[in-house]
């Protein structure tokens, strides 16, 4: 359901806030988050060799790298979500369990959160992180092609960074691709989005061309997610497909904003299989 169908201009402030409130929409969200974080702690503690590697001067400018069993295998770079103002890379490490079973490497960059950083600065940090990985990844066992992924706000950041020379293909999960409605919600209290940022960093508002990116971008989402997020995924895929952009659209049936990541964490999950296809 699009924002037009939701009648966004007529919605109250609380209705607009609810349209993007994933935790409120999923009653068991806190339990799911706690389980995710606990699994990540176990995954990370078992692989302590290359944690907290600095790529920039700020506290969150760090990489966690988990080289795969097969040095030639691809590397999934996964950008965490949280509406650019919540969460941390450390709590998402377990999403690499499935692809690790296929020999892949996993790399998780952190980034400075709003309001300490503007969205412009966050986008630049992701680019700097990828520059660092291009220059230093092999030293830490990351040799294979890079599949750039992310979830929620991380899906948005992955879509924007698809054109980086290091990246072979992208996998955006449950992303936000139009920032204009975000400015109408309480999420903007910390983001303070400007007109320029909305125009420059909304994939749905950028010129409808896959160039200079010209790379596959697969888009996945859960069918039980909030309508605004489902709409963004459908619209962004349609925009790219309309100008010849490649990349599958994957609805994960029955998944909400939090359980959708299980489809990546499982070695046979539909998003994990999609990642394998992108790397071929």
N, C-alpha and C positions, 0 to 999 in steps of 0.2 A: 504494500500500500504506500503510495507516494505521499509526500507532504501536502501536495495539492488535495489529494483524497482525504487527508486528515484535516483539511481546512485550517492550515497553520495560522493564517492571519486572525482567525476568530478564536483561537485557543487561548485559554487563560495562562498566566505565568506558571502555575502549578502543573497544568496539562503539558505545557512545553517542557518543563523540567522532567516530568515523568516519561516523556517520549524518548529520552536518552538515558534514563536511570536503570541501568542493567541490574544493579543489586536489588532494587525494589521490585523489578519484574520477575526475579527468580527467588522465591521464598527461601530456598536452601543455599543461597549464594555464599553466605559466610562459611558454611560447612564445606562447600566445594573449594573455596579459596584456601581454607585451612589444610585440606587434604592435598591440594596442589603444592602449597608451600612446604609441607612436610616431605612430600615425595622429592621435591627439588633439593631439599637439604640433604637427603640421603644420597641422591645422585651426585651432588656436588662434593660431599665429604669423601666419597669413594674415588674421586678424580681430582685431587688437590694440586696437581703439578703446575697448572697454568691459569691461576685465578688472579683477578684484580690487576691486570696488566694495563698500565696507563697509556691512553692514546692522546690525552690532552691535559690541560692544567686544572680542570675543575674536579671536584670530589667524585662525581659520578661518571667521569670520562674514563671508564674502565672496561676492559674485555674479560670475559671468562671463556677460555678456549679448551675444548675437549677433543683432541685428535682422535680420529677413527682408527679402527683396526687395519683398514686398507688405506694406505697413504694416497693412493690414486683416486679414491672415492670422493664424491662431492662433499661439500661442506654446507650445512644449513646455517645461515646467519639468521637469527631470530630476534626481532625487536619487540620488546614487551609493550603492552598497552597500559591503559589507565587514564585515558583522556588527557595525555600529556602532562598530568599533574599528580599521578598516583603510581604506586607499585615500583618494583625494582627488578633488575635482571636476575638476581640471585634466586628469585622465587619461581622462575620458569624453566630451570635447567632440566627438569624431568620430561619436558616435551621432546627432548632428544632421545629418549629411550628407544622409541620405535626405529628411527633411522639408524641409530647406533647398532641395532641388530643387523642392519644391512651393510655395516662397515663404515658408515658415514662419520664425518666430523661434525661437531656442533660448536657454534660461536655465538655468544650473547653479548651485545654491547649495552652499556648503560648510557644514560643521557641526563642532563640537568632538567629538573622538572619546573614547570610554572608554579608560582610566579617568579622564582629565582631566574628563570630564563624565559625569553619570549619564544613564540613559535618559530620565528625566523632563526633564532639562535639554536633551537633544538634541531631544526632541519640541517643547519650547517654542521652541528656536532655529528650527526649520522654520516654525513659526507666525509668529515674528518676521520671518523672511526674507520670507514671503509678504506680511506687512503692509508691509514696505519696498517690495516690488515693486508693490503696489497704489498706493502713494503716489508712487513715483518712476519706474516702468517707462516711462511715456510720454516722459519726458525723454530716455530713451535709445533710443527707437524701438520699444518694445514696446507695441503698441496692441491687438492682437487678443485673442480669448478665450483663457483659460489652460486647457491640458490638463495636469494634474499627473501626472507619471509617476515611476517609480523602479524600481530593480532590486535584488533581494536585500533587504538591510536597507532600501534605499531604497524598495522596493515596500511594505514594512511602513509606513514613514514616510508615503508617499503615501496609503495607505489611511486612516491616522489623520487626515491633514490634508484629506481630501476635503471636509469641511464648511466650509472657509474660504470667506468670501464671494467671494474673487477667482476661485475655481476653478469652471470649467464642468463638467468631467468628469475622471475619473481613469483611469489605465492602470498597473496594478501588474504587474510582471514578476518572476516567480520569487521571490516574497516569502516571508517567515516570518510567519505569522499567529497562532501560539500560542507564547508565550515560555516556558511552563512547562518543556518539554523542554530548552530552551537552558540553563536553570539547572542541569541535570544534566550538562552537558558542560564541557569546558575553556574554552569561550568565556566562561563566566561568571566566570572568574578576573579579568577586567577589568571586566565589566559589573556584577557584584554585584547582580543583580536582587533586588528586594524582592517580598514577596507583593502589596503594593499596586500595584507597577508591572506585575506579571504580570496582575493583574485589570483594571487600567485601560488597558493598552496592548497587550493581545492581542486583535486584531479578532475572533478566534474565541470569545473569552470575554465580549465585550460583549453587551448586550441585543440580541436578534435583530430589529433594525428598521433600515430604511434612513434613518429620521429621526434627527436633523435634517438629515442629509446629503442624502437624497433626490435624488441625482445619479447618473448612470451611472458605474459602475466596472467597466471591462473588466479581466479577469485573464488573463495569459498565462504560459505555462511551457513548458519543453522536455521532450519525452517521455523524453529520456535523462538527466534530472536525478535526483538522489538521491530515493529513495522518500518520505522525510519532507517534502521540499519540494513534490513533486508532490501528496502528500496534503493539505498545507495549502492549495494552490491550489484543488483540487477541493472541499474541505470549506468553504472560505470562500465560493466562488461558490455552492455549494448553500445555505449559510446565508442569503446575501443573496437568492437566488432564492426561497427559501421564504417570505419576507415581502414579496415584490414588488419587491425591489431590482433595478434594471436594469443591464445590462452583460453583454457576451459573455464566454464562456470560450474561450480560444484555446490549444490544444495545438500547439506548434511541433514538428512531427515530426522526430525524430532529433537535435534540438538539446540540447546539454548546458548547464550553468550559465553557460558563457562564450560559446559560439557562439550562444546564444539572442538576444543583442543584435544579431547581424547581421541578424536579421529586422526590426529597427527601423532599423538603419543604411542598409539598402538602400531606395531610393525605391519599389521595388515589393515589398518584403518584407511578410510577413503582419502583423507588428506595426505597421509603418508604415501599411499600409492600414487597420488597426483604428483608429489614431490619427486618420486622415482621416475615418473614419466617426463617431467621437466628436465631432468638431468641427462636423459638419453640423447 
